[in-house]
């Protein structure tokens, strides 16, 4: 895994060794950022279920002012901290050990881009999307970027509508924005 573009283009990221973590492949990450390039540079990014922090750090490399990285696994947080330090993004990153729904429920921040890459087929997608819309943590022109498996739910949540959806092998990328289904 590496940073694809921006000020840290080409820098390699620390990964997990032998863990059952499913990182976003460079191919899918490049596709995601091609789909959302019109949203850069942007302000704040939220990376839920962030794993290695690859999506958040790619966003910062491309011009995001800052990133909040949320994961509840302490092993993920160790890798995220190593990546932030190696990239020189410690000042641009807030790394928090928390459950995604708990964080959304208590944050007072709003975000321009929210990355949502939960474990597949665990029932996280619709509750988290609903909570994002309900709590109003998406900025006025912000987007939610969901990475999901082809067997997982990808429906709309009240208050969010699907802007774009693409399939890359077994992986779906769905982009949401504020508003109701059209």
Beta strands, then each sheet from edge to edge (+ up, - down):
strand 1: 44-48
strand 2: 66-71
strand 3: 93-97
strand 4: 111-116
strand 5: 138-149
strand 6: 160-168
strand 7: 171-178
sheet 1: 3+ 2+ 1+ 4+ 5+ 7- 6+
end
